[in-house]
Amino acid sequence: MVPAPSRSEVLVRNFALRAGLASVILVSSVGAFAQQVVVPGALANVEGNTNNNWPFNYSFFPLNGQRYQQIYSSTEFTSGPMLITGMSFRPDATFGNPFSSTINFSISLSTTSAAVDGLSFTFADNIGADATVVRAGAINVSSADTGPAGGPKDFDIFISFSTAFMYDPSAGNLLLDVFGLGPNSSTPMDAENTLGDSISRVFTFDNSPVGGVADQRDTWGLVTRFDTQAVPEPATMAALGLGTLALLRKRKKSA
């Protein structure tokens, strides 16, 4: 018969399991796993071919609200499952300018089965079951409009998320869903208008951001930089836990 483990051995094993979990949490949050993903990736260091005021700069039209959705191809995200913790935009090199303002929005992310350049005019049809409100309410944004005169400018229009979004590119494309609440203004931002690239959009022209149907669909989109953190795969997590357990056993024997 295998002898029952002593009380000290049970304590060591329990501690190892907790320590292994703590190691997993630590590894998933350290800088080595952090990554910034620009979409479209080909424009990471290149100015886009147009600019876009939607959805963060429309007060001069004037609108008191707007609904806007933009899709990003999953092929731009190559590191596997990830937490998206924030996103940044950059001023347009020609029309952008320094600014500081408070904007009021509800911003959601979800995994979508829609194709790039294939968004439905019906907003609800584009939204995935994992839709998550990542930021809502008043948001302070600004830009120093720094960078080369001909662009691209720096990604300094930053929106941090109050709730991170877990995204698995193998499950579908990424959808940004924005409700503009109030006459929001910022600056024209760098954008791309190329059929067949990795972004496109649908949006309303009216003052009813909760409306269910878009007024326009096209292949434009904001050049966007996402802040992400990779999620360790199960095999990595198990290895960390076993490694911690083995280390504690070694220490116990030498004690």
Disulfide bonds with the S-S distance in Angstrom:
none
